[in-house]
C-alpha cells in the first residue's frame, strides 16, 4: 500500500494544502474546474487512492500510444532526484503548464507535493506566460511553448524542455536569456528525464554538448549502439531504448537519433536528427530530413520543408555537412502533421509527400 503524503510547505496558488485537503480540491477541479483542471483532479485522486501503482498513457511521440504502469514510490524518487540536481528547495515556486494527461504534467505535481513547492497552474496552451505577472523558480515546457514565451522567459529561474527536439534556431535565441534552460532526455518508462544538458550560457561559460545523467543512473549501449538505462530508483527493469547515442561514459552521452529513423544510403548509415542540427544553422523554416526509395542507393536523403520551398539551398557550401549528409532533393508540405507535444510525425509527412501527384 502506498500512503500518500505531502510536504508541510506544499501550496497550490499560494495556499497551504494538506493530504486531507487533496480529495476536496480534486473533486472541485473535476466538477467545477476548467477542462485542463479535470485531468489534474483525476490524477490527485489516483495519487491518494492507496494503490502502489499508477497507469500512465504515453504520448505516442515515438510509437503507438500505450498505457504503462509505474510505481508511485519510483515517482517520488524521480522528484527527489530532480530536486537535488537542480537545487530546488522548499518554498520555491513552480509553474504547471503541461497537460496532466501525461507523465510530464503529473510529475510537476509530484515534485510540488514531495519537495514542498508553491505550484501555480495555467491552461497548457502555446503561450503559458502570456497573462502572468509572477516569477517562478522552476518550470517544464515543450519547445513550442518556449518559442512562444521567448520574450518572457526571464520570469523563470530554471526551465526544463522536453517532449520534442529543440531546434538549433531556438537554441540560438536562448543564448542571451537570463534563465537556466536545460534540454531533458527521458520517457514515460523512466518517469520523465534521467539526463539533462544545458542549452544556454546563463551563469555558465559553455553549453553542454552531452547529456549528463542524474545521480544513481548508469548508462551503456546495446549491439545496435542504442542507449541502455539502469535506473533502479525509478525502474525495476533495465530499459533498452531505440535511441542511437555516442556514449562518452556511463553517465554522459551525445544523442544521435532514433534507430528507426536511420537512413541507409548506398551502405552509409545517416542519422536524420544529427543532420538536422547542422542544417538548422541555415534553414529558418520548420523542416526535417528523411530517406525515400532510390533505385541506385536504396534510399536517398531528402529535405522536407513546411510551407513553400522558395529558397534554393546550396548544400555543398554548408561546411558542417559531410559528403553524404547533403540532401539530394527538396520537397515541401503546407503543414506538418504533429503530435500533441509538437513533435513532427515524420512517417505521416513523408507519406503525404509521396502521395502528391
MIMIBA-633126 format. One record per residue (C-alpha): residue number from 1; x, y, z. Coordinates in Angstrom, 2 decimals, always signed. Layout:
BEGIN
REC  pos     east    north       up
REC  NUM        X        Y        Z
...
! end
This chain:
BEGIN
REC  pos     east    north       up
REC    1    +0.00    +0.00    +0.00
REC    2    +1.22    +3.49    -0.87
REC    3    +0.50    +6.10    +1.79
REC    4    +0.42    +9.49    +0.11
REC    5    +1.93   +12.39    +1.99
REC    6    +2.70   +15.98    +1.13
REC    7    +5.46   +18.28    +2.28
REC    8    +4.36   +20.72    +5.02
REC    9    +5.23   +23.64    +2.70
REC   10    +3.23   +22.36    -0.30
REC   11    +0.98   +25.06    -1.70
REC   12    -1.38   +25.49    -4.64
REC   13    -1.69   +29.09    -5.82
REC   14    -0.14   +30.27    -2.55
REC   15    -2.50   +28.35    -0.25
REC   16    -1.18   +25.58    +2.02
REC   17    -2.53   +22.15    +1.15
REC   18    -2.50   +19.02    +3.34
REC   19    -3.19   +15.43    +2.31
REC   20    -6.64   +15.80    +3.81
REC   21    -7.38   +18.73    +1.50
REC   22    -6.49   +16.87    -1.71
REC   23    -9.78   +14.97    -2.07
REC   24   -11.88   +18.13    -1.84
REC   25    -9.54   +20.01    -4.21
REC   26    -9.58   +17.13    -6.70
REC   27   -13.38   +16.90    -6.78
REC   28   -13.59   +20.68    -7.12
REC   29   -11.33   +20.55   -10.18
REC   30   -13.31   +17.67   -11.71
REC   31   -16.79   +19.11   -11.12
REC   32   -16.24   +22.87   -11.34
REC   33   -12.83   +23.41   -12.88
REC   34   -11.77   +24.30   -16.39
REC   35   -11.19   +21.48   -18.86
REC   36    -7.45   +21.22   -18.14
REC   37    -8.09   +21.07   -14.38
REC   38   -10.18   +17.91   -14.68
REC   39    -7.13   +15.79   -15.50
REC   40    -5.35   +17.40   -12.53
REC   41    -8.24   +16.36   -10.29
REC   42    -8.24   +12.83   -11.69
REC   43    -4.52   +12.49   -11.04
REC   44    -4.76   +13.78    -7.46
REC   45    -7.47   +11.21    -6.68
REC   46    -5.36    +8.44    -8.19
REC   47    -2.34    +9.60    -6.20
REC   48    -4.08    +9.31    -2.83
REC   49    -6.14    +6.15    -3.50
REC   50    -3.72    +3.89    -1.59
REC   51    -2.61    +1.77    -4.54
REC   52    +1.11    +1.33    -5.14
REC   53    +0.85    +1.72    -8.90
REC   54    -0.36    +4.30   -11.38
REC   55    -1.34    +3.75   -15.01
REC   56    +0.07    +6.41   -17.33
REC   57    -0.72    +6.96   -21.01
REC   58    +2.26    +7.58   -23.28
REC   59    +2.05   +10.47   -25.75
REC   60    +2.79    +8.28   -28.77
REC   61    +5.60   +10.55   -29.94
REC   62    +7.88    +7.58   -30.73
REC   63    +5.27    +4.94   -31.49
REC   64    +1.69    +3.82   -30.88
REC   65    +0.30    +5.33   -27.63
REC   66    +0.12    +2.77   -24.83
REC   67    -0.57    +2.52   -21.11
REC   68    +2.40    +1.95   -18.81
REC   69    +2.17    +1.04   -15.12
REC   70    +4.53    +2.93   -12.79
REC   71    +5.26    +2.59    -9.09
REC   72    +4.36    +5.69    -7.10
REC   73    +7.46    +5.12    -4.98
REC   74    +9.55    +5.49    -8.14
REC   75    +7.75    +8.73    -9.00
REC   76    +8.66   +10.10    -5.56
REC   77   +12.29    +9.05    -6.13
REC   78   +12.30   +10.83    -9.50
REC   79   +11.00   +14.02    -7.89
REC   80   +13.72   +13.87    -5.22
REC   81   +16.43   +13.34    -7.87
REC   82   +15.22   +16.35    -9.87
REC   83   +15.11   +18.47    -6.74
REC   84   +18.66   +17.51    -5.79
REC   85   +20.09   +18.05    -9.28
REC   86   +18.55   +21.49    -9.81
REC   87   +18.87   +22.52    -6.14
REC   88   +15.14   +23.08    -5.80
REC   89   +14.19   +23.90    -2.21
REC   90   +11.01   +24.03    -0.17
REC   91    +9.01   +27.19    -0.73
REC   92   +10.22   +27.60    -4.32
REC   93    +7.56   +28.49    -6.87
REC   94    +6.72   +26.24    -9.81
REC   95    +4.50   +26.63   -12.86
REC   96    +2.44   +23.75   -14.25
REC   97    +1.67   +24.49   -17.91
REC   98    +1.66   +20.94   -19.31
REC   99    -1.40   +18.66   -19.52
REC  100    -1.76   +16.22   -16.63
REC  101    -2.93   +13.51   -19.02
REC  102    +0.73   +12.57   -19.48
REC  103    +3.73   +11.91   -17.24
REC  104    +5.40   +15.34   -17.60
REC  105    +2.41   +17.19   -16.17
REC  106    +1.81   +14.60   -13.45
REC  107    +5.43   +14.81   -12.32
REC  108    +5.27   +18.57   -11.89
REC  109    +2.55   +17.97    -9.30
REC  110    +4.51   +15.15    -7.65
REC  111    +7.60   +17.40    -7.39
REC  112    +5.49   +20.11    -5.79
REC  113    +3.97   +17.72    -3.23
REC  114    +7.26   +15.96    -2.42
REC  115    +9.59   +18.98    -2.40
REC  116    +7.20   +21.47    -0.79
REC  117    +6.76   +23.83    -3.73
REC  118    +4.20   +26.56    -4.28
REC  119    +2.71   +25.49    -7.61
REC  120    +0.62   +27.63    -9.93
REC  121    -1.43   +26.17   -12.77
REC  122    -2.36   +27.59   -16.17
REC  123    -4.01   +26.03   -19.23
REC  124    -1.47   +24.02   -21.27
REC  125    -1.50   +26.34   -24.28
REC  126    +1.27   +27.51   -26.58
REC  127    +1.81   +30.79   -24.64
REC  128    +1.65   +29.83   -20.94
REC  129    +3.32   +33.02   -19.66
REC  130    +1.04   +35.28   -21.70
REC  131    -1.14   +36.70   -18.93
REC  132    +1.11   +36.03   -15.93
REC  133    +2.96   +38.69   -13.96
REC  134    +4.61   +36.31   -11.48
REC  135    +8.12   +34.87   -11.37
REC  136    +8.85   +31.17   -10.95
REC  137   +11.81   +29.15    -9.72
REC  138   +11.05   +26.05   -11.78
REC  139    +9.01   +25.13   -14.85
REC  140    +8.79   +22.46   -17.57
REC  141    +7.73   +23.24   -21.16
REC  142    +7.70   +21.72   -24.62
REC  143    +9.74   +23.54   -27.33
REC  144    +6.67   +25.18   -28.88
REC  145    +5.82   +26.85   -25.55
REC  146    +9.43   +28.01   -25.13
REC  147    +9.38   +29.54   -28.60
REC  148    +6.14   +31.44   -27.95
REC  149    +7.36   +32.58   -24.50
REC  150   +10.88   +33.60   -25.52
REC  151   +10.46   +37.26   -24.56
REC  152    +9.08   +36.40   -21.10
REC  153   +11.36   +33.55   -20.05
REC  154   +13.29   +35.77   -17.65
REC  155   +10.33   +35.23   -15.31
REC  156   +11.61   +31.66   -14.81
REC  157   +14.81   +30.81   -12.95
REC  158   +15.22   +27.20   -14.15
REC  159   +13.42   +25.80   -17.19
REC  160   +13.50   +22.21   -18.42
REC  161   +12.44   +21.49   -22.00
REC  162   +11.30   +18.13   -23.35
REC  163    +8.69   +16.26   -25.35
REC  164   +10.25   +17.07   -28.73
REC  165   +13.62   +18.01   -30.20
REC  166   +14.85   +21.57   -29.60
REC  167   +15.79   +23.23   -32.90
REC  168   +19.14   +24.92   -33.45
REC  169   +17.32   +28.16   -34.22
REC  170   +15.59   +28.09   -30.82
REC  171   +18.86   +27.24   -29.04
REC  172   +20.49   +30.31   -30.62
REC  173   +17.64   +32.52   -29.38
REC  174   +18.03   +31.16   -25.83
REC  175   +21.68   +32.12   -25.50
REC  176   +21.10   +35.59   -24.03
REC  177   +18.11   +34.69   -21.86
REC  178   +18.57   +35.20   -18.11
REC  179   +17.22   +31.73   -17.36
REC  180   +18.95   +28.40   -16.90
REC  181   +17.50   +26.33   -19.75
REC  182   +18.03   +22.56   -19.90
REC  183   +17.00   +20.02   -22.52
REC  184   +15.84   +16.78   -20.94
REC  185   +16.16   +13.16   -22.07
REC  186   +13.67   +10.62   -20.87
REC  187   +10.37    +8.87   -21.48
REC  188    +7.32    +7.67   -19.61
REC  189    +9.12    +4.44   -18.67
REC  190   +11.86    +6.44   -16.90
REC  191    +9.30    +8.76   -15.24
REC  192   +10.34   +11.79   -17.32
REC  193   +14.01   +12.75   -17.50
REC  194   +17.01   +10.68   -16.50
REC  195   +19.54   +13.04   -18.12
REC  196   +19.80   +16.74   -18.96
REC  197   +22.02   +19.13   -20.88
REC  198   +22.32   +22.90   -20.58
REC  199   +21.19   +24.81   -23.67
REC  200   +22.34   +28.34   -22.89
REC  201   +25.26   +30.12   -21.28
REC  202   +23.39   +31.81   -18.44
REC  203   +25.83   +31.87   -15.47
REC  204   +27.99   +29.30   -17.29
REC  205   +30.93   +29.56   -19.68
REC  206   +29.68   +26.89   -22.05
REC  207   +26.60   +24.98   -23.06
REC  208   +26.68   +21.21   -22.57
REC  209   +27.27   +19.21   -25.72
REC  210   +26.47   +15.98   -23.87
REC  211   +23.54   +14.80   -21.78
REC  212   +24.51   +14.27   -18.14
REC  213   +22.72   +11.51   -16.23
REC  214   +21.07   +12.27   -12.91
REC  215   +22.56   +10.63    -9.80
REC  216   +22.37    +6.82    -9.42
REC  217   +21.74    +6.22   -13.13
REC  218   +24.13    +4.04   -15.16
REC  219   +24.25    +4.09   -18.96
REC  220   +25.52    +1.62   -21.56
REC  221   +24.85    +0.58   -25.17
REC  222   +23.48    -2.49   -26.90
REC  223   +24.81    -4.04   -30.13
REC  224   +22.87    -1.50   -32.22
REC  225   +24.56    +1.40   -30.46
REC  226   +21.30    +2.26   -28.67
REC  227   +21.18    +3.59   -25.11
REC  228   +20.56    +1.15   -22.27
REC  229   +19.47    +2.64   -18.94
REC  230   +19.84    +1.18   -15.46
REC  231   +17.97    +3.38   -13.02
REC  232   +16.92    +1.24   -10.02
REC  233   +15.33    +4.18    -8.18
REC  234   +12.81    +4.76   -10.99
REC  235   +12.54    +1.39   -12.77
REC  236   +12.98    -2.23   -11.66
REC  237   +13.77    -3.22   -15.23
REC  238   +16.77    -2.30   -17.36
REC  239   +15.40    -0.08   -20.14
REC  240   +16.63    -0.69   -23.69
REC  241   +15.84    +2.30   -25.90
REC  242   +15.79    +2.87   -29.66
REC  243   +17.96    +5.99   -29.29
REC  244   +21.34    +5.75   -31.01
REC  245   +23.98    +7.54   -28.92
REC  246   +27.66    +8.34   -28.76
REC  247   +28.43    +7.06   -25.25
REC  248   +31.04    +9.25   -23.56
REC  249   +30.97    +7.48   -20.19
REC  250   +28.48    +5.58   -18.05
REC  251   +26.93    +8.94   -17.11
REC  252   +27.29   +11.00   -20.32
REC  253   +26.17   +10.64   -23.93
REC  254   +25.54   +12.52   -27.14
REC  255   +22.17   +11.76   -28.71
REC  256   +22.46   +10.94   -32.43
REC  257   +18.91    +9.97   -33.34
REC  258   +16.27    +7.26   -33.40
REC  259   +17.33    +3.82   -34.60
REC  260   +14.07    +3.51   -36.55
REC  261   +14.83    +6.78   -38.40
REC  262   +18.29    +5.72   -39.65
REC  263   +18.72    +6.07   -43.43
REC  264   +20.84    +3.51   -45.29
REC  265   +22.01    +5.35   -48.38
REC  266   +24.37    +3.30   -50.51
REC  267   +25.59    +1.44   -47.43
REC  268   +26.21    +4.65   -45.45
REC  269   +24.11    +5.00   -42.29
REC  270   +22.79    +8.53   -41.84
REC  271   +21.14    +9.86   -38.67
REC  272   +18.49   +12.43   -39.66
REC  273   +18.48   +14.20   -36.30
REC  274   +22.25   +14.78   -36.45
REC  275   +22.00   +16.19   -39.98
REC  276   +19.08   +18.40   -38.94
REC  277   +21.18   +20.06   -36.25
REC  278   +23.67   +21.09   -38.93
REC  279   +21.03   +22.23   -41.43
REC  280   +19.32   +24.20   -38.67
REC  281   +22.16   +26.71   -38.83
REC  282   +20.99   +27.68   -42.33
REC  283   +17.27   +26.93   -42.60
REC  284   +14.80   +29.12   -40.71
REC  285   +11.58   +27.28   -41.58
REC  286   +10.42   +24.06   -39.87
REC  287   +11.95   +21.08   -41.68
REC  288   +13.24   +17.55   -41.37
REC  289   +15.26   +15.12   -43.46
REC  290   +14.36   +11.56   -44.28
REC  291   +15.02    +8.79   -46.76
REC  292   +12.98    +7.93   -49.86
REC  293   +13.38    +4.85   -52.08
REC  294   +16.10    +5.11   -54.71
REC  295   +16.98    +2.58   -57.43
REC  296   +20.74    +3.09   -57.05
REC  297   +21.28    +3.96   -53.36
REC  298   +18.41    +2.00   -51.85
REC  299   +17.45    +5.18   -50.01
REC  300   +18.37    +8.75   -50.75
REC  301   +18.43   +11.67   -48.35
REC  302   +15.78   +14.35   -48.96
REC  303   +14.79   +17.57   -47.21
REC  304   +11.12   +18.30   -46.45
REC  305   +10.20   +21.90   -45.58
REC  306    +6.98   +23.23   -44.07
REC  307    +5.44   +25.91   -46.28
REC  308    +6.68   +26.95   -49.69
REC  309   +10.21   +25.90   -50.64
REC  310   +11.11   +29.26   -52.16
REC  311   +14.83   +29.16   -51.41
REC  312   +17.44   +27.31   -53.44
REC  313   +19.83   +25.82   -50.89
REC  314   +23.48   +25.29   -51.81
REC  315   +24.20   +22.30   -49.61
REC  316   +27.76   +21.99   -50.92
REC  317   +28.62   +25.35   -49.32
REC  318   +27.42   +24.25   -45.88
REC  319   +30.76   +23.26   -44.41
REC  320   +29.22   +21.42   -41.44
REC  321   +27.66   +18.83   -43.74
REC  322   +29.61   +15.71   -44.60
REC  323   +29.73   +14.41   -48.17
REC  324   +26.79   +12.06   -47.64
REC  325   +24.77   +14.47   -45.50
REC  326   +23.68   +16.72   -48.37
REC  327   +20.02   +16.24   -49.35
REC  328   +19.50   +15.04   -52.92
REC  329   +16.09   +16.69   -53.29
REC  330   +13.88   +19.24   -51.53
REC  331   +10.13   +18.79   -51.01
REC  332    +7.55   +20.98   -49.28
REC  333    +4.32   +20.45   -47.35
REC  334    +1.86   +23.17   -46.50
REC  335    +1.66   +21.99   -42.89
REC  336    +3.42   +19.22   -40.96
REC  337    +1.44   +16.59   -39.06
REC  338    +2.47   +16.78   -35.39
REC  339    +1.81   +15.11   -32.05
REC  340    +0.25   +16.99   -29.12
REC  341    +3.79   +17.66   -27.88
REC  342    +4.63   +19.39   -31.15
REC  343    +6.82   +16.57   -32.44
REC  344    +6.75   +16.14   -36.23
REC  345    +5.18   +12.86   -37.36
REC  346    +7.84   +12.02   -39.90
REC  347    +6.24    +8.94   -41.42
REC  348    +2.88   +10.65   -41.94
REC  349    +4.54   +13.69   -43.51
REC  350    +6.68   +11.55   -45.79
REC  351    +3.62    +9.62   -46.93
REC  352    +1.87   +12.90   -47.77
REC  353    +4.88   +13.90   -49.89
REC  354    +4.95   +10.55   -51.67
REC  355    +1.19   +10.70   -52.29
REC  356    +1.45   +14.09   -54.00
REC  357    +0.53   +13.90   -57.71
! end
